[in-house]
Amino acid sequence: MTHEELKELDQAYTMQTYGRFDVDIDHGKGAALYDLSGKEYIDFTSGIGVCSIGYADPRWVEAISAQAARLAHVSNLFYTQPYAKLAKTLCTRSGMAAAFFANSGAESNEGLIKLARKYSFDRYGKGRGTILTLKNSFHGRTISTLTATGQDVFHNYFFPFDEGFRYAEAGDMDSLQSAAGHDVCAVLLELVQGEGGVLPMEREYVNELAELCQQRDWLLLVDEVQTGIGRTGTLFAFQQYGIQPDAVSFAKGIAGGLPMGGILASERCRNVFTPGTHATTFGGNPICAAAAQVVLEILDDSLLTEVTEKGAYIRERIERMDLECLGGTRGLGMMIGVEVKRPYNNKELAARLMEQGLLVLTAGRALRLLPPLTIRREEIDKGLTILEQALA
């Protein structure tokens, strides 16, 4: 099949919901992807943070192949080994108490919303179900998670949106206090706003917010869909902020490319959900759980240290280029934002890089870099050379 034939097939038979770049991808290895013609691209996107260990890792391939040959799926009304072993690994390494497995980031955040409201209902009854979120945030594309998202651009078309959310300025405790009220049950935030432009929260602000939640018996909910599973240099970003959330969502990188997400709950929230109050057909799927176990084995403490080092290296190299179109960098670990100076356009710059063989993302006005966590130094250097030459 040619590139043009693939585009025709897409346009004839799929809903046109994605503004795709004019690039097709056929296969990958390590941190490199290849199109139908064989052209190589260095991947600084990881499928938007999903392919955490790159492409075609033989340990990952073997794990999912072996599990598929043994048991692909069974109802959650029965016990299976893969999800149980994975839950233990996640709880042990995060300090959380219990896991619930889902299939995506939005579904995981829906679970956080339900958890917070049921926790409050069990203790206080009705009338205390409002969740505070931050402006410029992004929490998903279901109706509830779109409403939770603190960006007006997403609050369109799909009326009526859900009630039960109010928004505060990120990093501003006075704004949060103004949005508070007797009807609040939780605060939901990203520690690095990903879709909003790769904007890390200040540690002092996060600690003050956590203290306020404790004082008012609000649940502290951390959306780690993009920041979790090693992306920021620790297994979860909250481990760098000196806090212990009441519940955390995760997805994207957990299964290395297979659809999986979930929630980790603290000890006081582990029994909020009871049989019949929350469920999902495919949650904890054996193949996805087997893949996730391998991902976590690969992302050991030594590799997470490398994530921090490689992220710092990428940022330093880009800043030393002193390119006219780019400003400073920001982020945590290998979740990196590169400011694009006016009048340059980040989408136009991303398209230019792709033409030269480097895949990048955009967020806000920035370029967003999310390379595979296992990317080798020579692959990084190859990608950065393309970036410097293409944008000079």
Sine and cosine of phi, psi and omega as CSV:
sin_phi,cos_phi,sin_psi,cos_psi,sin_omega,cos_omega
0.00,0.00,0.66,-0.75,0.05,-1.00
-1.00,-0.01,0.20,-0.98,0.04,-1.00
-0.86,0.50,-0.70,0.71,-0.03,-1.00
-0.92,0.39,-0.61,0.79,0.05,-1.00
-0.90,0.44,-0.64,0.77,0.04,-1.00
-0.90,0.43,-0.68,0.73,0.03,-1.00
-0.89,0.47,-0.66,0.75,0.03,-1.00
-0.89,0.45,-0.65,0.76,0.02,-1.00
-0.89,0.45,-0.70,0.72,0.02,-1.00
-0.87,0.50,-0.74,0.67,-0.07,-1.00
-0.94,0.35,-0.46,0.89,-0.02,-1.00
-0.98,0.19,-0.52,0.85,-0.22,-0.98
-0.78,-0.62,0.01,1.00,0.03,-1.00
-0.85,-0.53,0.53,-0.85,0.11,-0.99
-0.90,0.44,0.71,-0.70,-0.10,-1.00
-1.00,0.06,0.94,0.33,-0.06,-1.00
-0.99,-0.15,-0.11,0.99,-0.05,-1.00
-0.89,-0.46,0.73,-0.69,0.12,-0.99
-1.00,0.09,0.97,0.22,-0.13,-0.99
-0.94,0.35,0.58,-0.82,0.23,-0.97
-0.94,0.34,0.39,-0.92,-0.05,-1.00
-0.99,0.14,0.85,0.52,-0.03,-1.00
-0.67,-0.74,0.70,-0.71,0.16,-0.99
-0.95,-0.32,0.47,-0.88,0.03,-1.00
-0.83,-0.55,0.78,-0.63,-0.04,-1.00
-0.96,-0.29,-0.66,0.75,-0.01,-1.00
-0.31,-0.95,0.17,-0.98,-0.03,-1.00
-0.52,-0.86,0.30,-0.96,0.07,-1.00
-0.45,-0.89,0.81,-0.59,-0.05,-1.00
0.91,0.41,-0.83,-0.55,0.05,-1.00
-0.95,-0.30,0.34,0.94,0.00,-1.00
-0.91,-0.42,0.63,-0.78,0.08,-1.00
-0.86,-0.51,0.41,-0.91,-0.07,-1.00
-0.72,-0.69,0.68,-0.73,0.02,-1.00
-1.00,0.02,-0.05,-1.00,-0.08,-1.00
-0.89,0.46,-0.43,0.90,0.01,-1.00
-1.00,0.03,-0.08,1.00,-0.01,-1.00
0.99,-0.10,0.00,1.00,0.02,-1.00
-0.91,0.42,0.67,-0.74,-0.01,-1.00
-1.00,-0.05,0.63,-0.77,0.12,-0.99
-0.80,-0.60,0.76,-0.65,0.20,-0.98
-0.98,0.19,0.76,-0.65,-0.16,-0.99
-0.98,-0.18,0.94,-0.35,0.13,-0.99
-0.96,-0.27,0.49,0.87,-0.02,-1.00
-0.84,-0.54,-0.52,0.85,-0.05,-1.00
0.81,0.59,0.56,0.83,-0.04,-1.00
0.89,0.46,0.63,0.77,-0.14,-0.99
0.88,0.48,0.80,0.60,0.14,-0.99
0.99,0.17,0.23,0.97,-0.09,-1.00
-1.00,-0.03,-0.73,0.69,-0.10,-1.00
-0.99,0.12,0.95,0.32,-0.15,-0.99
-0.90,0.44,-0.49,0.87,0.01,-1.00
-0.94,-0.34,0.42,0.91,0.05,-1.00
0.97,0.23,-0.43,-0.91,-0.13,-0.99
-0.89,-0.45,0.68,-0.74,0.13,-0.99
0.87,0.49,0.54,0.84,0.11,-0.99
-0.87,0.50,0.82,-0.58,-0.10,-0.99
-0.88,0.48,-0.50,0.87,0.02,-1.00
-0.93,0.36,-0.64,0.77,0.03,-1.00
-0.93,0.38,-0.71,0.70,0.02,-1.00
-0.87,0.50,-0.70,0.72,-0.01,-1.00
-0.91,0.42,-0.65,0.76,-0.04,-1.00
-0.90,0.43,-0.71,0.70,-0.04,-1.00
-0.96,0.28,-0.54,0.84,0.03,-1.00
-0.91,0.40,-0.71,0.71,0.00,-1.00
-0.90,0.43,-0.65,0.76,0.00,-1.00
-0.94,0.34,-0.61,0.80,0.04,-1.00
-0.88,0.47,-0.58,0.82,0.01,-1.00
-0.96,0.27,-0.30,0.95,-0.06,-1.00
-0.98,-0.18,-0.78,0.62,-0.02,-1.00
-0.29,-0.96,0.91,-0.42,-0.04,-1.00
-1.00,0.04,-0.60,0.80,-0.05,-1.00
-0.31,-0.95,0.55,-0.84,0.17,-0.99
-0.44,-0.90,0.40,-0.91,-0.02,-1.00
-0.87,0.50,0.50,-0.87,0.10,-0.99
-0.95,0.32,0.07,1.00,0.14,-0.99
-0.98,0.20,-0.05,1.00,0.02,-1.00
-0.82,-0.58,0.39,-0.92,0.06,-1.00
-0.99,0.11,0.65,-0.76,0.19,-0.98
-0.68,-0.73,0.41,-0.91,-0.07,-1.00
-0.95,0.32,-0.68,0.73,-0.15,-0.99
-0.85,0.53,-0.73,0.69,-0.03,-1.00
-0.92,0.39,-0.60,0.80,-0.04,-1.00
-0.92,0.40,-0.67,0.74,0.03,-1.00
-0.91,0.41,-0.64,0.77,0.01,-1.00
-0.91,0.42,-0.67,0.74,0.02,-1.00
-0.86,0.51,-0.68,0.73,0.02,-1.00
-0.88,0.48,-0.71,0.70,-0.01,-1.00
-0.87,0.49,-0.73,0.68,-0.03,-1.00
-0.90,0.44,-0.69,0.72,-0.02,-1.00
-0.93,0.38,-0.66,0.76,0.00,-1.00
-0.89,0.46,-0.67,0.74,-0.09,-1.00
-1.00,0.10,-0.26,0.97,-0.03,-1.00
-0.97,-0.26,-0.33,0.95,-0.11,-0.99
0.99,0.15,0.13,0.99,0.06,-1.00
-1.00,0.04,0.12,-0.99,-0.19,-0.98
-0.97,-0.25,-0.54,0.84,-0.10,-1.00
-0.42,-0.91,0.46,-0.89,-0.05,-1.00
-0.87,-0.49,0.50,-0.86,0.22,-0.97
-0.78,-0.62,0.74,-0.67,-0.07,-1.00
-0.97,-0.22,0.68,-0.73,0.01,-1.00
-0.78,-0.63,-0.40,-0.92,-0.15,-0.99
-0.80,-0.60,-0.17,0.98,-0.04,-1.00
-0.36,-0.93,0.16,-0.99,0.04,-1.00
-0.92,0.38,-0.69,0.73,0.00,-1.00
-0.89,0.46,-0.68,0.74,0.02,-1.00
-0.90,0.43,-0.61,0.79,0.04,-1.00
-0.90,0.43,-0.67,0.75,0.04,-1.00
-0.93,0.36,-0.56,0.83,0.15,-0.99
-0.84,0.54,-0.65,0.76,0.03,-1.00
-0.89,0.45,-0.64,0.77,0.06,-1.00
-0.87,0.49,-0.68,0.73,-0.01,-1.00
-0.88,0.48,-0.73,0.68,0.02,-1.00
-0.90,0.44,-0.65,0.76,0.00,-1.00
-0.86,0.50,-0.73,0.68,-0.03,-1.00
-0.89,0.45,-0.68,0.73,-0.05,-1.00
-0.95,0.32,-0.57,0.82,0.04,-1.00
-0.95,0.30,-0.62,0.78,0.07,-1.00
-0.83,0.56,-0.73,0.68,-0.02,-1.00
-0.93,0.37,-0.66,0.75,0.02,-1.00
-0.88,0.48,-0.67,0.74,-0.02,-1.00
-0.89,0.46,-0.52,0.86,-0.06,-1.00
-1.00,-0.09,-0.57,0.82,-0.17,-0.98
-0.82,-0.57,-0.16,0.99,-0.07,-1.00
0.99,0.14,-0.25,-0.97,-0.05,-1.00
-0.94,0.34,0.29,-0.96,0.12,-0.99
1.00,-0.05,0.13,0.99,-0.03,-1.00
-0.69,-0.73,0.84,0.54,-0.10,-1.00
-0.86,-0.50,0.17,0.98,-0.01,-1.00
-0.98,0.21,0.66,-0.75,0.02,-1.00
-0.89,-0.45,0.77,-0.64,0.06,-1.00
-1.00,0.03,0.75,-0.66,0.12,-0.99
-0.80,-0.60,0.09,-1.00,-0.10,-1.00
-0.97,-0.26,0.59,-0.81,0.10,-1.00
-0.88,0.47,0.57,-0.82,-0.02,-1.00
0.98,0.20,0.11,0.99,0.00,-1.00
-0.99,0.15,0.17,-0.98,0.14,-0.99
-0.57,-0.82,0.79,-0.61,-0.07,-1.00
-0.78,-0.63,0.05,1.00,0.07,-1.00
0.69,-0.73,0.00,-1.00,-0.12,-0.99
-0.86,-0.51,0.21,0.98,0.23,-0.97
-0.97,0.24,0.19,-0.98,-0.04,-1.00
-0.87,0.49,-0.72,0.70,-0.02,-1.00
-0.92,0.40,-0.69,0.72,-0.05,-1.00
-0.97,0.26,-0.47,0.88,0.16,-0.99
-0.89,0.45,-0.67,0.75,0.02,-1.00
-0.91,0.42,-0.62,0.79,0.03,-1.00
-0.92,0.40,-0.46,0.89,0.00,-1.00
-0.91,0.42,0.78,-0.62,-0.09,-1.00
-1.00,-0.02,0.75,0.66,0.05,-1.00
-0.71,-0.71,0.85,-0.53,-0.06,-1.00
-0.86,0.50,-0.48,0.88,-0.04,-1.00
-0.87,0.49,-0.42,0.91,0.00,-1.00
-1.00,0.01,-0.14,0.99,-0.05,-1.00
-0.99,-0.14,0.91,0.42,-0.05,-1.00
-0.54,-0.84,0.29,-0.96,0.13,-0.99
0.95,0.30,-0.70,0.72,-0.27,-0.96
-0.98,-0.19,0.61,0.79,-0.05,-1.00
-0.92,0.38,0.52,-0.85,-0.03,1.00
-0.99,0.10,0.66,-0.75,0.10,-1.00
-0.98,0.19,0.29,-0.96,-0.02,-1.00
-0.93,0.38,0.44,-0.90,0.18,-0.98
-1.00,0.00,0.14,-0.99,0.15,-0.99
0.99,-0.16,0.34,0.94,0.06,-1.00
-0.70,-0.71,0.64,-0.77,0.18,-0.98
-0.73,-0.69,0.35,-0.94,-0.19,-0.98
-0.84,-0.54,0.63,-0.78,0.05,-1.00
-0.83,-0.56,0.41,-0.91,0.07,-1.00
-0.92,0.39,0.74,-0.67,0.02,-1.00
-0.89,0.45,0.72,-0.70,0.05,-1.00
0.99,0.15,0.10,1.00,-0.09,-1.00
-0.86,-0.52,0.98,-0.22,-0.03,-1.00
-0.92,0.39,-0.54,0.84,0.04,-1.00
-0.89,0.45,-0.65,0.76,0.04,-1.00
-0.89,0.45,-0.65,0.76,0.02,-1.00
-0.91,0.42,-0.68,0.73,0.03,-1.00
-0.89,0.46,-0.60,0.80,0.01,-1.00
-0.93,0.38,-0.54,0.84,0.00,-1.00
-0.99,0.17,-0.26,0.97,-0.06,-1.00
-0.94,0.33,0.20,-0.98,0.04,-1.00
-0.02,-1.00,0.05,-1.00,-0.03,-1.00
-0.95,0.32,-0.19,0.98,-0.02,-1.00
-1.00,-0.05,0.07,1.00,-0.10,-1.00
-1.00,0.07,0.66,-0.75,0.05,-1.00
-0.88,-0.48,-0.29,0.96,-0.11,-0.99
-0.26,-0.97,0.29,-0.96,0.20,-0.98
-0.85,-0.52,0.74,-0.68,0.02,-1.00
-0.89,-0.46,0.81,-0.59,0.00,-1.00
-0.52,-0.85,0.40,-0.92,0.23,-0.97
-1.00,-0.09,0.68,-0.73,0.05,-1.00
-0.98,0.20,-0.39,0.92,0.25,-0.97
-0.75,-0.66,0.89,-0.45,0.02,-1.00
-0.96,0.29,0.95,-0.30,-0.12,-0.99
-0.98,0.21,-0.91,0.42,-0.01,-1.00
-0.90,0.44,-0.40,0.92,-0.01,-1.00
-0.97,0.23,-0.12,0.99,0.05,-1.00
0.76,-0.65,0.22,0.98,-0.05,-1.00
0.87,0.49,0.94,0.33,-0.10,-0.99
-0.86,-0.51,0.97,-0.22,0.00,-1.00
-0.95,0.33,0.60,-0.80,0.11,-0.99
-0.97,0.23,0.52,-0.85,0.09,-1.00
-0.96,0.28,0.65,-0.76,-0.05,-1.00
-0.87,0.50,-0.66,0.75,-0.02,-1.00
-0.88,0.47,-0.68,0.74,0.01,-1.00
-0.89,0.45,-0.71,0.70,-0.03,-1.00
-0.89,0.45,-0.64,0.77,0.01,-1.00
-0.93,0.36,-0.63,0.78,0.07,-1.00
-0.90,0.44,-0.65,0.76,0.01,-1.00
-0.89,0.45,-0.69,0.73,0.01,-1.00
-0.89,0.46,-0.63,0.78,0.02,-1.00
-0.91,0.40,-0.65,0.76,0.03,-1.00
-0.90,0.44,-0.67,0.75,0.04,-1.00
-0.86,0.51,-0.67,0.74,-0.01,-1.00
-0.91,0.42,-0.66,0.75,-0.02,-1.00
-0.89,0.45,-0.60,0.80,-0.12,-0.99
-0.98,-0.22,0.10,0.99,-0.05,-1.00
0.83,0.55,0.65,0.76,0.20,-0.98
-1.00,-0.06,0.58,-0.81,0.12,-0.99
-0.98,0.22,0.66,-0.75,0.10,-0.99
-1.00,-0.10,0.94,-0.33,-0.06,-1.00
-0.95,-0.30,0.81,-0.58,-0.01,-1.00
-0.91,-0.41,0.86,-0.50,0.06,-1.00
-0.99,0.12,0.97,-0.23,0.02,-1.00
-0.94,-0.35,0.51,0.86,0.01,-1.00
-0.85,0.53,-0.68,0.73,-0.01,-1.00
-0.99,-0.16,-0.55,0.84,-0.06,-1.00
-0.99,0.14,-0.34,0.94,-0.11,-0.99
-0.98,0.19,0.09,-1.00,0.05,-1.00
0.87,0.48,0.75,0.66,0.19,-0.98
1.00,0.05,-0.12,0.99,-0.13,-0.99
-0.85,0.53,-0.57,0.82,-0.08,-1.00
-0.99,-0.15,0.06,1.00,0.03,-1.00
0.97,-0.26,-0.16,0.99,0.22,-0.97
-0.80,-0.60,0.29,-0.96,-0.08,-1.00
-0.83,0.55,-0.67,0.74,0.12,-0.99
-0.78,-0.62,0.56,-0.83,-0.03,-1.00
-0.89,0.45,-0.53,0.85,-0.04,-1.00
-0.87,0.49,-0.37,0.93,0.00,-1.00
-0.94,0.34,-0.20,0.98,0.08,-1.00
-0.99,-0.12,-0.07,1.00,-0.11,-0.99
-0.94,-0.33,0.01,1.00,0.04,-1.00
0.93,0.36,0.49,0.87,0.02,-1.00
-0.82,-0.57,0.33,-0.94,0.15,-0.99
-0.82,-0.57,0.98,-0.18,-0.06,-1.00
-0.90,0.43,0.29,-0.96,0.12,-0.99
-0.98,0.20,-0.52,0.85,0.07,-1.00
-0.36,-0.93,0.51,-0.86,-0.07,-1.00
-0.72,-0.70,0.68,-0.74,0.14,-0.99
-0.99,-0.17,0.48,-0.88,0.07,-1.00
-0.55,-0.83,0.34,-0.94,0.05,-1.00
-0.16,-0.99,-0.80,-0.60,0.03,-1.00
0.50,0.87,-1.00,-0.02,-0.18,-0.98
-0.98,0.22,-0.06,1.00,-0.18,-0.98
-0.88,0.47,-0.64,0.77,-0.07,-1.00
-0.93,-0.36,0.26,0.97,0.14,-0.99
0.92,0.39,0.30,0.95,0.01,-1.00
0.72,-0.69,-0.21,0.98,0.08,-1.00
-1.00,-0.07,0.45,-0.89,-0.07,-1.00
-0.96,0.26,0.92,-0.40,0.01,-1.00
-0.40,-0.92,0.53,-0.85,0.10,-0.99
-0.44,-0.90,-0.17,-0.99,0.04,-1.00
0.21,-0.98,-0.07,-1.00,0.00,-1.00
-0.77,-0.64,0.64,-0.77,0.23,-0.97
-0.92,-0.40,0.78,-0.63,-0.05,-1.00
-0.92,-0.38,0.52,-0.85,0.08,-1.00
-0.96,0.27,0.09,-1.00,-0.02,-1.00
-0.86,0.52,-0.65,0.76,-0.06,-1.00
-0.96,0.27,-0.25,0.97,-0.01,-1.00
-0.94,-0.35,-0.01,1.00,-0.13,-0.99
-0.91,0.41,-0.43,0.90,-0.05,-1.00
-0.95,-0.32,0.26,0.97,0.01,-1.00
-0.90,0.43,-0.74,0.67,0.08,-1.00
-0.98,0.19,0.74,-0.68,0.05,-1.00
-0.84,-0.54,0.26,-0.97,-0.02,-1.00
-0.77,0.63,0.80,-0.60,0.00,-1.00
0.99,-0.10,-0.22,0.98,-0.03,-1.00
-1.00,-0.06,-0.34,0.94,0.05,-1.00
-0.37,-0.93,0.66,-0.75,-0.03,-1.00
-0.23,-0.97,0.25,-0.97,0.10,-0.99
-0.38,-0.93,0.67,-0.74,-0.13,-0.99
-0.87,0.49,-0.73,0.69,-0.13,-0.99
-1.00,-0.10,0.01,1.00,-0.05,-1.00
-0.87,0.48,0.72,-0.69,-0.01,-1.00
0.96,0.29,0.37,0.93,0.02,-1.00
-0.73,0.68,0.73,-0.68,-0.09,-1.00
-0.84,0.54,-0.63,0.77,-0.01,-1.00
-0.93,0.38,-0.71,0.70,0.03,-1.00
-0.89,0.45,-0.65,0.76,0.00,-1.00
-0.91,0.41,-0.62,0.78,0.05,-1.00
-0.90,0.43,-0.65,0.76,0.06,-1.00
-0.89,0.46,-0.69,0.72,-0.03,-1.00
-0.90,0.44,-0.60,0.80,0.01,-1.00
-0.88,0.47,-0.65,0.76,0.04,-1.00
-0.92,0.40,-0.67,0.75,0.04,-1.00
-0.83,0.56,-0.72,0.69,-0.03,-1.00
-0.93,0.35,-0.52,0.85,0.08,-1.00
-0.91,0.40,-0.64,0.77,0.03,-1.00
-0.93,0.36,-0.63,0.78,-0.03,-1.00
-1.00,0.08,0.89,0.46,0.03,-1.00
-0.99,0.14,-0.02,-1.00,-0.08,-1.00
-0.87,0.50,-0.59,0.80,0.00,-1.00
-0.90,0.43,-0.71,0.71,0.00,-1.00
-0.93,0.37,-0.58,0.82,0.03,-1.00
-0.90,0.43,-0.56,0.83,0.11,-0.99
-0.89,0.46,-0.64,0.77,0.05,-1.00
-0.90,0.44,-0.58,0.82,0.03,-1.00
-0.85,0.52,-0.72,0.70,0.04,-1.00
-0.88,0.48,-0.70,0.71,-0.03,-1.00
-0.92,0.40,-0.70,0.72,-0.01,-1.00
-0.92,0.38,-0.61,0.80,0.05,-1.00
-0.88,0.47,-0.69,0.72,0.03,-1.00
-0.90,0.44,-0.62,0.78,0.01,-1.00
-0.90,0.44,-0.71,0.70,0.00,-1.00
-0.88,0.48,-0.71,0.70,-0.03,-1.00
-0.90,0.43,-0.68,0.73,0.00,-1.00
-0.89,0.45,-0.70,0.72,0.00,-1.00
-0.88,0.48,-0.69,0.72,-0.03,-1.00
-0.92,0.40,-0.67,0.74,-0.01,-1.00
-0.92,0.39,-0.55,0.84,0.03,-1.00
-0.95,0.32,-0.33,0.94,0.03,-1.00
-0.91,0.41,-0.50,0.87,0.03,-1.00
0.79,0.61,0.76,0.65,-0.02,-1.00
-0.98,0.20,0.60,-0.80,-0.05,-1.00
-0.87,0.49,-0.55,0.84,-0.10,-0.99
-1.00,0.07,-0.24,0.97,-0.10,-0.99
-0.91,-0.41,0.58,-0.81,0.09,-1.00
-0.97,-0.24,-0.61,-0.79,-0.05,-1.00
-0.98,0.22,0.14,-0.99,0.05,-1.00
-0.92,-0.39,0.31,-0.95,0.03,-1.00
-0.41,-0.91,0.22,-0.98,0.05,-1.00
0.69,-0.72,-0.17,-0.99,0.08,-1.00
-0.71,-0.71,0.73,-0.68,0.03,-1.00
0.84,0.54,-0.80,-0.61,-0.01,-1.00
-0.96,-0.26,0.57,0.82,0.21,-0.98
-0.91,-0.41,0.99,-0.13,-0.27,-0.96
-0.84,-0.55,0.75,-0.67,0.14,-0.99
-0.94,-0.35,0.67,-0.74,0.04,-1.00
-0.85,-0.53,0.90,-0.44,-0.06,-1.00
-0.92,0.40,0.68,-0.73,0.06,-1.00
-0.97,-0.25,0.84,-0.54,-0.05,-1.00
-0.97,0.25,0.54,-0.84,0.14,-0.99
-0.96,0.29,0.57,-0.82,0.15,0.99
-1.00,-0.05,0.27,0.96,-0.05,-1.00
-0.94,0.34,0.46,-0.89,-0.04,-1.00
-0.92,-0.40,0.79,-0.61,-0.09,-1.00
-0.90,0.44,-0.58,0.81,0.00,-1.00
-0.93,0.37,-0.60,0.80,0.06,-1.00
-0.92,0.39,-0.63,0.78,0.04,-1.00
-0.91,0.41,-0.66,0.75,0.02,-1.00
-0.88,0.47,-0.67,0.75,0.02,-1.00
-0.90,0.43,-0.62,0.79,0.03,-1.00
-0.90,0.44,-0.66,0.75,0.02,-1.00
-0.91,0.42,-0.64,0.77,0.00,-1.00
-0.90,0.44,-0.61,0.79,0.05,-1.00
-0.86,0.52,-0.53,0.85,-0.04,-1.00
-1.00,-0.06,-0.02,1.00,0.11,-0.99
0.97,-0.23,0.40,0.92,0.08,-1.00
-0.78,-0.63,0.84,-0.54,0.02,-1.00
-1.00,-0.07,0.81,-0.59,0.05,-1.00
-0.71,-0.71,0.16,-0.99,0.02,-1.00
-0.89,-0.46,0.13,-0.99,0.13,-0.99
-0.82,-0.57,0.39,-0.92,0.08,-1.00
-0.34,-0.94,0.82,-0.57,-0.13,-0.99
0.86,0.51,-0.77,-0.64,0.09,-1.00
-0.99,-0.11,0.07,1.00,-0.13,-0.99
-0.99,-0.15,0.31,-0.95,0.33,-0.94
-0.99,0.13,0.64,-0.77,-0.01,-1.00
-0.88,-0.47,0.81,-0.59,-0.03,-1.00
-0.91,-0.40,0.84,-0.54,0.02,-1.00
-0.72,-0.69,0.92,0.39,-0.04,-1.00
-0.91,0.41,0.36,-0.93,0.17,-0.99
-0.81,0.59,0.63,-0.78,-0.06,-1.00
-0.92,0.39,-0.36,0.93,-0.02,-1.00
-1.00,-0.09,0.14,0.99,-0.04,-1.00
-0.82,0.57,0.67,-0.74,0.00,-1.00
-0.99,0.12,0.40,-0.92,-0.05,-1.00
-0.86,0.51,-0.62,0.78,0.00,-1.00
-0.92,0.40,-0.52,0.85,0.07,-1.00
-0.94,0.33,-0.63,0.78,0.08,-1.00
-0.86,0.50,-0.76,0.65,-0.03,-1.00
-0.88,0.48,-0.62,0.78,0.02,-1.00
-0.89,0.45,-0.69,0.72,0.02,-1.00
-0.91,0.42,-0.66,0.75,-0.01,-1.00
-0.94,0.35,-0.53,0.85,0.08,-1.00
-0.90,0.43,-0.68,0.74,0.07,-1.00
-0.87,0.49,-0.71,0.71,-0.02,-1.00
-0.86,0.51,-0.74,0.68,-0.05,-1.00
-0.90,0.43,-0.69,0.72,-0.05,-1.00
-0.95,0.32,-0.62,0.79,-0.06,-1.00
-0.96,0.29,-0.49,0.87,-0.08,-1.00
-0.97,-0.25,0.01,1.00,-0.01,-1.00
-0.92,0.40,0.00,0.00,0.00,0.00
